[in-house]
Amino acid sequence: MKMKKDISRRSFLKLFGAGTVATAATLAGCKKPDKAEQQAANEYKDQVEPPVGKMTYRVNPTTKDKVSLLGYGMMRLPKKADNDEEFDQEMINRQVDYAIEHGLNYFDTSPVYCQGQSEHCTGIALHRRKRSEYYVATKLSNFNPDYHSREKAIEMYHNSMKELQVDYIDYYLLHGVGGDMSDFEKRYLDNGIMDYLLEERKAGRIRNLGFSFHGQKDVFDEILALHDKYHWDFVQIELNYLDWDFANEINSRNVDASYLYSELQKRGIPSVIMEPLLGGRLANLPQFLVSDLKRRDPQRSTASWAFRYAGTPEGVLTVLSGMTYMEHLKDNLLSYCPLVPLKAQEQRYLDTDVAHKIVGLENIPCNDCQYCMPCPYGIDIPAIFVHYNKCKNEGSLPYTIGDAEYRKHRRQYLISLDRVVPRDRQPDHCIQCGQCEPHCPQNIRIPRELHKIDEFIESLKRHPDGIEQA
């Protein structure tokens, strides 16, 4: 029996390269798993169990909280199979229970996640547990100018407590700062809300106060300089082996994680990490990179390399992952139960060699964070970008006249796009209104990219024998 299980696990790793890739590959639609692949995936889900009592913890220097290195990002919650508009509370409860039983104790949410339902679903799941079993993090997500006033911001803060069914919040964040200092001042300083939150921290209703950062280096520096005044307890930053030194190359308006982390370390401020997989991109690498990782360690998933990279720095308090499926949760728990830190040469291999090769692919830097959604015209923006990137990474984008594989790849791309994104939600419905673009933390010029993909799709439809490569 053991031999059969070992063969099944090796077969799965050979076929998919990662515990998270199986589901992601199916969702992306570029390749439908055959019967053998699906059986291998099912066996993997059934047989691989993370150990109990082995979670790696980090200690918050301010409150002495013992925080699990893996944090649960409640922004990609599972939906019911027969109704993709309704979240599956029963499954959310099961996954939260499983996470806590395996030592995970940090849950991160926001009033705007999951179309405004994340806090409510998270509150239901956590309220069933002892309050001492978990730390809950949420945010003042007052992006909308309608919520810039003191009254509206305070209303949002208290509503978070109501939805989460708690009388104090362990980790409270000013959400998504960094785009512009005047925006920070409007949202938090001019209205006096910062002083209010400081009083709430003093009263114990906020145990740790920090901010999540997306944006410009000079704004980060200016907000961090307020540490002497506000005493930030933690800061949430994007850190992964692609963003460590290449964030600015991917997007000139992003800041390298190496800089963000080092500046926090200078001040003794713990880092909470978001996007360790860049919205799944680092779990769905091109096959030549997956093969290289497998040669180095056949038993580890592709995703686990990214999680170990994000968790290795000692100044990291917890690493957040938006885990929609139980197999995602299990695989990530395996990475941190316990953490086997990367050696220096392994870190450099990832953030230099692998990252350089990924940057050369010139993908659309979408993290599938859903901040751009919902589109007022119904376009599924993240699904379009994820599908395009995946096909490009696999080398299955149909390009150039005379390519022997063009007809096959053309048919595959168009069919898989229709499978993943309904026709009425595809890029040809974009009217370039631009409402999505200000909400993108990666600063993607969304309408422009949608227009480029739409032109690409139309070229495929018009030219069954080949198109010129852009």
Sequence and secondary structure as in RCSB ss.txt:
>XXXX:A:sequence
MKMKKDISRRSFLKLFGAGTVATAATLAGCKKPDKAEQQAANEYKDQVEPPVGKMTYRVNPTTKDKVSLLGYGMM
RLPKKADNDEEFDQEMINRQVDYAIEHGLNYFDTSPVYCQGQSEHCTGIALHRRKRSEYYVATKLSNFNPDYHSR
EKAIEMYHNSMKELQVDYIDYYLLHGVGGDMSDFEKRYLDNGIMDYLLEERKAGRIRNLGFSFHGQKDVFDEILA
LHDKYHWDFVQIELNYLDWDFANEINSRNVDASYLYSELQKRGIPSVIMEPLLGGRLANLPQFLVSDLKRRDPQR
STASWAFRYAGTPEGVLTVLSGMTYMEHLKDNLLSYCPLVPLKAQEQRYLDTDVAHKIVGLENIPCNDCQYCMPC
PYGIDIPAIFVHYNKCKNEGSLPYTIGDAEYRKHRRQYLISLDRVVPRDRQPDHCIQCGQCEPHCPQNIRIPREL
HKIDEFIESLKRHPDGIEQA
>XXXX:A:secstr
 HHHHHHHHHHHHHHHSSTTHHHHHHHH SS   HHHHHHHHHHHHH    TT   EEE TTT  EEESEEEETT
S  EETTEEEEE HHHHHHHHHHHHHTT  EEE  TTGGGGTHHHHHHHHHHTS GGG EEEEEE   SGGG SH
HHHHHHHHHHHHHHT SSEEEEEEEEE S HHHHIIIIITTSHHHHHHHHHHHTSEEEEEEEE S HHHHHHHHT
THHHH  SEEEEE  TTHHHHHHHH TTS  HHHHHHHHHHTT  EEEE TTTTTTTTS  HHHHHHHHHH TTS
 HHHHHHHHHH STTEEEEEE   SHHHHHHHHHHHTTB    HHHHHIIIIIIHHHHHTT         TT S 
TT   HHHHHHHHHHHHHTT    STT TTHHHHHHHHHHHHHHHS GGGSGGG     SSGGG TT   HHHHH
HHHHHHHHHHHH TT     
